[in-house]
């Protein structure tokens, strides 16, 4: 029977606790927490583009969306914080390519970037001032669309 060579991840004589301490020391040198260095309420200038790119993650068929509307970004109180939020309404197709009726989602932004796009309640977005959102209605993923 052939004997396999034994490999170790640590140099000879170095214990696991020494490696852990070294890793912690290096982690402490990386600087401040990036989340605290970001202004959370930067106006989301590319909000429409980010919503269009994220939409396939929340609907079955992100093409041929009808009756799309979007509100302007506005600061909203979420818990004890204020964040920019945008309401989106749309009629998308389900897995069998049938339109499933009007739905609403709310997009939350942090540092000017889309952080969440989730289903909205009527209290969150029912009275939003929606403007037409043709960018969402014209989504196409085929190369022939370009």
C-alpha positions as CSV (number, residue, x, y, z in Angstrom):
1,X,0.0,0.0,0.0
2,X,1.3,3.4,-1.0
3,X,1.8,5.9,1.9
4,X,0.4,9.3,1.2
5,X,2.3,12.4,2.2
6,X,0.9,14.4,5.1
7,X,0.3,18.0,4.4
8,X,-0.3,20.6,7.1
9,X,-1.8,24.0,6.8
10,X,0.4,25.5,9.5
11,X,4.2,25.8,9.8
12,X,5.8,23.3,12.2
13,X,5.5,24.5,15.8
14,X,2.7,27.0,15.2
15,X,-0.6,26.3,17.1
16,X,-4.1,27.0,15.9
17,X,-4.5,29.7,18.5
18,X,-1.4,31.5,17.2
19,X,-2.9,31.4,13.6
20,X,-6.2,32.7,15.0
21,X,-4.5,35.6,16.8
22,X,-2.5,36.5,13.7
23,X,-5.7,36.5,11.6
24,X,-7.5,38.8,14.1
25,X,-4.5,41.1,14.2
26,X,-4.6,41.5,10.4
27,X,-8.3,42.0,10.4
28,X,-7.9,44.8,12.9
29,X,-5.5,46.6,10.6
30,X,-8.0,46.8,7.7
31,X,-9.4,50.2,8.9
32,X,-12.9,51.4,9.8
33,X,-16.1,49.7,9.1
34,X,-17.1,50.5,5.5
35,X,-20.8,50.6,6.4
36,X,-20.2,53.5,8.8
37,X,-18.2,55.4,6.2
38,X,-21.0,55.6,3.7
39,X,-23.7,58.3,3.7
40,X,-26.8,56.2,3.7
41,X,-29.0,58.9,2.2
42,X,-27.3,59.7,-1.0
43,X,-29.9,60.4,-3.7
44,X,-30.3,57.3,-6.0
45,X,-29.6,58.9,-9.4
46,X,-29.7,55.5,-11.3
47,X,-32.8,54.2,-9.5
48,X,-34.7,53.2,-12.7
49,X,-31.8,51.3,-14.2
50,X,-31.1,49.5,-10.9
51,X,-34.8,48.5,-10.6
52,X,-34.9,47.2,-14.2
53,X,-31.7,45.1,-13.6
54,X,-33.1,43.7,-10.4
55,X,-36.7,43.0,-11.6
56,X,-35.9,39.5,-12.9
57,X,-35.2,38.4,-9.3
58,X,-38.7,39.1,-8.1
59,X,-40.9,38.2,-11.1
60,X,-41.3,35.1,-13.1
61,X,-41.0,36.8,-16.5
62,X,-39.4,40.3,-16.6
63,X,-40.2,40.7,-20.3
64,X,-43.4,42.1,-21.7
65,X,-44.3,43.9,-18.5
66,X,-47.4,46.1,-18.9
67,X,-48.7,49.2,-17.1
68,X,-45.4,49.9,-15.4
69,X,-45.2,52.9,-13.1
70,X,-42.6,54.3,-10.8
71,X,-42.6,57.0,-8.1
72,X,-39.8,59.5,-7.6
73,X,-37.2,58.7,-4.8
74,X,-38.3,60.1,-1.5
75,X,-37.0,59.8,2.0
76,X,-39.1,57.5,4.1
77,X,-38.9,56.5,7.7
78,X,-38.1,52.8,8.0
79,X,-37.9,51.8,11.7
80,X,-35.9,54.5,13.3
81,X,-33.9,55.4,10.1
82,X,-34.7,57.4,7.0
83,X,-33.9,55.9,3.6
84,X,-34.7,56.7,0.0
85,X,-37.5,54.5,-1.3
86,X,-39.2,54.2,-4.6
87,X,-42.6,52.5,-5.4
88,X,-43.0,50.4,-8.5
89,X,-46.2,49.0,-9.9
90,X,-46.4,46.5,-12.8
91,X,-48.4,43.7,-14.4
92,X,-46.0,40.9,-15.2
93,X,-46.4,37.4,-16.6
94,X,-46.3,34.2,-14.5
95,X,-44.5,30.9,-15.3
96,X,-47.3,30.0,-17.8
97,X,-46.9,33.4,-19.5
98,X,-50.3,34.7,-18.3
99,X,-50.5,38.2,-16.9
100,X,-51.0,37.9,-13.1
101,X,-52.5,41.3,-12.4
102,X,-51.2,44.6,-10.9
103,X,-48.5,44.2,-8.3
104,X,-46.6,46.8,-6.2
105,X,-43.0,46.6,-5.0
106,X,-40.9,49.0,-2.9
107,X,-37.2,49.6,-3.6
108,X,-35.0,50.7,-0.7
109,X,-31.7,52.5,-1.3
110,X,-28.6,52.7,0.9
111,X,-25.8,55.0,-0.1
112,X,-27.5,55.8,-3.5
113,X,-27.6,52.1,-4.5
114,X,-30.5,49.7,-4.6
115,X,-30.5,47.6,-1.4
116,X,-33.8,45.8,-1.5
117,X,-36.7,45.4,-3.9
118,X,-39.6,43.7,-2.1
119,X,-43.4,43.4,-2.3
120,X,-45.1,46.5,-1.0
121,X,-48.2,46.9,1.0
122,X,-51.0,49.2,0.1
123,X,-50.0,51.4,3.0
124,X,-46.5,51.7,1.6
125,X,-47.3,52.4,-2.0
126,X,-51.0,52.5,-2.6
127,X,-51.1,56.3,-2.8
128,X,-47.8,56.9,-4.5
129,X,-47.6,59.3,-7.4
130,X,-46.7,57.0,-10.2
131,X,-45.2,58.1,-13.4
132,X,-45.0,56.0,-16.6
133,X,-42.0,53.6,-16.5
134,X,-41.4,52.6,-20.2
135,X,-37.9,51.3,-19.4
136,X,-39.4,48.5,-17.5
137,X,-42.0,47.7,-20.2
138,X,-39.2,47.5,-22.8
139,X,-37.0,45.0,-21.1
140,X,-35.6,42.4,-23.5
141,X,-32.8,39.9,-22.9
142,X,-32.4,38.6,-26.5
143,X,-29.5,39.8,-28.6
144,X,-31.9,40.7,-31.3
145,X,-33.3,43.4,-29.0
146,X,-30.2,45.5,-28.9
